[in-house]
Amino acid sequence: MAGRRAEKREDLKARLIEAARNRIAKEGLANLRARDVTQDAGCALGGLYTVFSDLSELVFHVNSGTLKALEGSLALTAVKDRTPTDRLRNLARGYLAFAVANRNLWKALFEHYPPEGSPTPEWHLAEHMFLMGVIAEPLAELQPDLSAEDRAIRARTLFGAVHGVISISLEARFVGLPPERLERELDEFVLTIAAGAATR
């Protein structure tokens, strides 16, 4: 009996995550409502709270799936034998392509803030850090004298720069890049950064 109950709970959890993911993908995180999600999942409103503590926890699980999809889209295995510069270029291109193809889900990674007093779970913070790790790997080859701490900071700096360019451009801010130039300019930017790192 307990096994059957756990199975039903896992099924409900999966349906709620999928329903929330579809809602965010179509309408954005700001428009996510618990009643809509439970209706799409085919359960009562209270059903959400038998699986998740609140809507915020559900969003963490949606974002977890988005991060896994992002990791899968970066073709890390396909470029593992290439130069560190080419691996960084691949990361920037893959990140841009994912952001363009999954705009609302990608934005939700950065727009979601838990309620005050409810910190982001450690398991989810660790998932966010995978990208910093894959950026740090080629940086270690370009700048082998950097300490692990400095390399981690440099990886965050590079990610922040690439993410910022993509974000303001996709939002069509006045300082953003036109869509037809965005990939090329990102590529040139990463090339410049990598060349500078290699000469230091």
C-alpha positions as CSV (number, residue, x, y, z in Angstrom):
1,M,0.0,0.0,0.0
2,A,2.8,2.4,0.9
3,G,4.5,1.7,-2.4
4,R,1.4,2.4,-4.3
5,R,0.9,5.7,-2.5
6,A,4.5,6.7,-3.2
7,E,4.0,5.8,-6.9
8,K,0.9,8.0,-7.1
9,R,2.7,10.9,-5.4
10,E,5.6,10.7,-7.9
11,D,3.1,10.6,-10.8
12,L,1.4,13.7,-9.5
13,K,4.7,15.4,-8.9
14,A,5.8,14.7,-12.5
15,R,2.4,16.0,-13.9
16,L,2.6,19.2,-11.8
17,I,6.2,19.9,-13.0
18,E,5.3,19.3,-16.6
19,A,2.2,21.5,-16.3
20,A,4.2,24.3,-14.7
21,R,6.9,23.9,-17.3
22,N,4.4,24.2,-20.1
23,R,2.7,27.2,-18.6
24,I,6.1,29.0,-18.0
25,A,7.2,28.2,-21.6
26,K,4.0,29.7,-23.1
27,E,3.2,32.6,-20.7
28,G,6.3,33.3,-18.6
29,L,7.0,32.9,-14.9
30,A,5.1,36.1,-13.9
31,N,1.9,34.6,-15.2
32,L,2.2,31.3,-13.4
33,R,-0.8,30.5,-11.1
34,A,-1.3,27.5,-8.9
35,R,-4.9,27.1,-10.0
36,D,-3.9,26.9,-13.7
37,V,-1.1,24.4,-13.0
38,T,-3.3,22.0,-11.0
39,Q,-6.1,22.3,-13.6
40,D,-3.6,21.4,-16.3
41,A,-2.2,18.5,-14.2
42,G,-5.7,17.2,-13.6
43,C,-5.8,17.5,-9.8
44,A,-7.4,19.6,-7.1
45,L,-5.7,22.8,-6.0
46,G,-4.8,21.2,-2.7
47,G,-3.0,18.4,-4.6
48,L,-0.1,20.7,-5.3
49,Y,0.5,21.2,-1.6
50,T,0.6,17.5,-0.9
51,V,3.8,17.3,-3.1
52,F,5.3,20.8,-2.8
53,S,5.4,23.2,0.1
54,D,4.4,26.0,-2.2
55,L,4.5,27.2,-5.8
56,S,8.1,28.4,-5.4
57,E,9.3,24.9,-4.7
58,L,7.5,23.7,-7.8
59,V,9.4,26.4,-9.8
60,F,12.7,25.1,-8.4
61,H,11.9,21.7,-9.9
62,V,10.9,23.2,-13.3
63,N,14.2,25.2,-13.3
64,S,16.1,22.1,-12.4
65,G,14.8,20.4,-15.6
66,T,15.7,23.6,-17.6
67,L,19.2,23.4,-16.3
68,K,19.5,19.7,-17.3
69,A,18.1,20.6,-20.8
70,L,20.7,23.4,-21.0
71,E,23.5,21.1,-20.1
72,G,22.4,18.6,-22.7
73,S,22.2,21.3,-25.4
74,L,25.8,22.5,-25.0
75,A,27.4,19.5,-26.8
76,L,30.1,19.3,-24.2
77,T,31.2,15.8,-25.2
78,A,31.4,16.7,-28.9
79,V,33.9,19.4,-28.3
80,K,35.9,18.0,-25.4
81,D,39.0,17.4,-27.5
82,R,39.0,20.9,-29.1
83,T,41.1,23.9,-28.0
84,P,40.1,25.7,-24.9
85,T,39.2,28.7,-27.0
86,D,36.9,26.7,-29.2
87,R,35.3,25.1,-26.1
88,L,34.5,28.6,-24.8
89,R,33.1,29.7,-28.1
90,N,30.9,26.5,-28.2
91,L,29.6,27.3,-24.7
92,A,28.6,30.9,-25.7
93,R,26.9,29.8,-28.9
94,G,25.1,26.9,-27.2
95,Y,24.0,29.2,-24.4
96,L,22.6,31.7,-26.9
97,A,20.8,29.1,-28.9
98,F,19.2,27.7,-25.8
99,A,18.1,31.1,-24.7
100,V,16.6,31.9,-28.0
101,A,14.8,28.5,-28.3
102,N,13.6,28.5,-24.7
103,R,13.1,32.1,-23.9
104,N,10.6,32.0,-21.0
105,L,12.1,28.9,-19.4
106,W,15.6,30.4,-19.6
107,K,14.4,33.7,-18.1
108,A,12.7,31.8,-15.3
109,L,16.1,30.6,-14.1
110,F,17.0,34.2,-13.2
111,E,13.6,35.7,-12.4
112,H,12.6,33.2,-9.7
113,Y,13.1,34.4,-6.2
114,P,11.9,32.3,-3.2
115,P,9.7,33.9,-0.6
116,E,11.6,35.8,2.1
117,G,12.9,33.5,4.7
118,S,12.9,30.5,2.3
119,P,16.5,30.2,0.9
120,T,17.2,28.5,-2.4
121,P,17.8,24.8,-1.7
122,E,21.4,23.7,-1.7
123,W,20.8,21.0,-4.3
124,H,19.5,23.7,-6.7
125,L,22.4,26.0,-6.1
126,A,24.7,23.1,-6.9
127,E,22.9,22.6,-10.2
128,H,23.4,26.2,-11.2
129,M,27.1,25.9,-10.6
130,F,27.6,23.2,-13.3
131,L,28.0,25.9,-15.9
132,M,30.6,27.7,-13.9
133,G,32.5,24.4,-13.8
134,V,32.5,23.8,-17.6
135,I,33.6,27.4,-18.2
136,A,36.4,27.0,-15.6
137,E,37.9,24.0,-17.4
138,P,39.1,25.7,-20.6
139,L,40.1,28.8,-18.5
140,A,42.4,26.5,-16.5
141,E,44.2,25.6,-19.7
142,L,44.4,29.2,-20.9
143,Q,45.6,30.5,-17.5
144,P,47.1,27.6,-15.6
145,D,48.6,29.9,-13.0
146,L,45.3,31.1,-11.7
147,S,44.3,29.7,-8.3
148,A,41.1,27.6,-8.1
149,E,39.4,30.5,-6.4
150,D,40.4,33.1,-9.0
151,R,39.4,30.7,-11.8
152,A,36.0,30.3,-10.3
153,I,35.6,34.0,-10.1
154,R,36.8,34.5,-13.6
155,A,34.3,31.9,-14.8
156,R,31.5,33.8,-13.2
157,T,32.7,37.1,-14.7
158,L,32.8,35.6,-18.2
159,F,29.4,34.0,-17.7
160,G,28.0,37.3,-16.4
161,A,29.3,39.2,-19.5
162,V,27.9,36.7,-22.0
163,H,24.6,36.4,-20.2
164,G,24.3,40.2,-20.0
165,V,24.9,40.7,-23.7
166,I,22.3,38.0,-24.5
167,S,19.8,39.2,-22.0
168,I,19.7,42.9,-23.0
169,S,19.8,41.9,-26.7
170,L,16.9,39.5,-26.5
171,E,14.9,42.1,-24.5
172,A,15.6,44.5,-27.3
173,R,17.1,47.1,-25.0
174,F,18.4,50.2,-26.8
175,V,22.0,49.1,-26.0
176,G,21.4,45.5,-27.1
177,L,22.8,44.0,-30.3
178,P,20.6,43.4,-33.3
179,P,19.6,39.7,-33.7
180,E,21.5,39.2,-36.9
181,R,24.8,40.3,-35.2
182,L,24.4,38.8,-31.8
183,E,26.0,35.4,-32.4
184,R,28.9,36.9,-34.4
185,E,29.6,39.6,-31.7
186,L,29.5,37.0,-28.9
187,D,31.9,34.9,-30.8
188,E,34.3,37.8,-31.3
189,F,34.0,38.7,-27.7
190,V,34.9,35.2,-26.5
191,L,37.8,35.1,-29.0
192,T,39.1,38.4,-27.6
193,I,38.8,37.3,-24.0
194,A,40.5,33.9,-24.7
195,A,43.4,35.6,-26.6
196,G,43.9,38.0,-23.8
197,A,43.9,35.2,-21.2
198,A,46.4,33.2,-23.2
199,T,49.0,36.0,-23.3
200,R,49.0,36.7,-19.6
